[in-house]
Structures are given as C-alpha cells and as structure tokens.
Amino acid sequence: EVQLVESGGGLVQPGGSLRLSCTASGFTFSSSAMSWVRQAPGKGLELIAYVGNIPIYVDSFVKGRFVISRDNAKNMVYLEMSDLKPEDTGVYYCNTAPEWGIQWGQGTQVTVSS
C-alpha cells in the first residue's frame, strides 16, 4: 500500500523548534524526490522545500530556519524547524516532488503561539 505518514507536530512558542518526520511506504522512495508542503489556516497547499540528492528551499521565509533531509535506508524524510514564527502555523504534509503524486497523508499540525 502506498502511504505517507507524518508526525512530530505540536504547539510551540515563537522561537521554538520542532522536528517533523514522514514515513513512506509502497513506492521506490530512494528514487523519488520528496517534498514538505504546508497548508496554513484558510489557505491552499504551499511547497516549502524538497530533497532529491540535494535540498532545495522554495519558500524564502524558511531559509536559514528549516532543514530538510532524508534517510533512504529508513524511507523517511525530515523537516527540522527552528526559530519558529506564528506564520509557520499550519498542517504539514510530505509528498513526492515535483509532482505531488502520492495520496496525501493526514499531515501533522504545527501551531506556533505564545
């Protein structure tokens, strides 16, 4: 079964950190570029970053604060988030890149608030 399962979100104060994880199964993970996508409240899906052999940060607002990485042996992709800001609030999803070709998982909620 093709599946993406995100985890690691939560409520954090501004300036805090979180590490999101995504476990992939049912497709050739090592051959797929993987992305992290955010859906802010009331908005559409927004590509944050993706990683094939190297990481690419699409959202300039996260540059220097977020780090995307992957572990092909574990079929996992990560998003290390630091210096979090209220604008980072949303549901975070992983998917393939450049096309979001896998059925969306449930996502993981990140709320940045004091």
N, C-alpha and C positions, 0 to 999 in steps of 0.2 A: 504494500500500500504506500502510495506517495503521500508523504506527510511532512509538515513543518510544525515544530512545537517551540514556542518562545517562552522564556522565563526570565526572572531576575528584576522585574519592575517593582515599583513601590512608591511610597510617599517619602520625599526627601526635601530638606530645606535648601534654599538657594545657596550655592557654593558647594553643595554636597556631591557625592559620587555614587554611581551605580554601575554594575556590570551586567549587561544583558547577554543571554545565551540563546542560541537557536540550534535545535537538534533536527537534522534532516534524515529522511529515510525514503527508500523506494525509487531512487534515481541515482545516476552516477555523479555523486557530489563532487568528487575530485576534478571532474571535467567541467564543472559549472561555476561561472562567476556567481557570487552571492551578494545580495544587497540587504540593507536595512532601510525600512520605509516608515515614516511617521504619519499618523493621522491626528492632527490637532483637533481640539473640540470645534465642531461645526465646519470643519474644512475637509478637503479631499486628501488623497494619498500623496505624500511628498517623499521623493527619493533623497536620502541623506548621504549614503556612501555605498560603495560596492567594492568587492575584492575578488580578483582573479589570482594572478601571480603577484600583483601589487595593489595596494589600496588606493582608491580614488574617492575624494571627498567632494560631493556635488554641492552640498549646502555650505556656503561660505560661513554661515553663522556658527557652524560646529568645528571649523578648522582650528586646530590647536587645543581643542577641548575633548573631542571624541577620537577614539582609535578603533578601527575595525580590523579584525584579524580572523583567521580560520585555522582549524585543525582537521586536516583531511583524514587522519587516522581515526578520528572520533566522529567524523561527519558533523562537525559543529562550526558555527560562525558566532563571533562575539562582537559586542559593542561596548567598549569601556568609555564611560561618560563621566567627565569631571567638570568642576566649576559649573554645575547645572544652574540654569536660569528658568524663571517661570515660563518663558517662551518655549522651553523644551517639553512642556507638558503635552501628553498625547498617548495614543496607543501605538506601540512599536511592533512592527512586523518584519519578518525576514522573507525573502523570496529569491528567485534566481535573477540574473541580470544578463543582458539589458532588458529582455522581456521578463515580465513577472509571470512566468509560465506555470507555476505550481499553485494549486488551490490554497487560498490563504488559511493560515492557522488562526488561532484565537487571539493572537497578539498578547502583549504584556503592557499593562498600564503603568506609565510613569507620570507622577504628579510632583511638581516642584512648587512648594508653597511653604511659607512661614506660618 
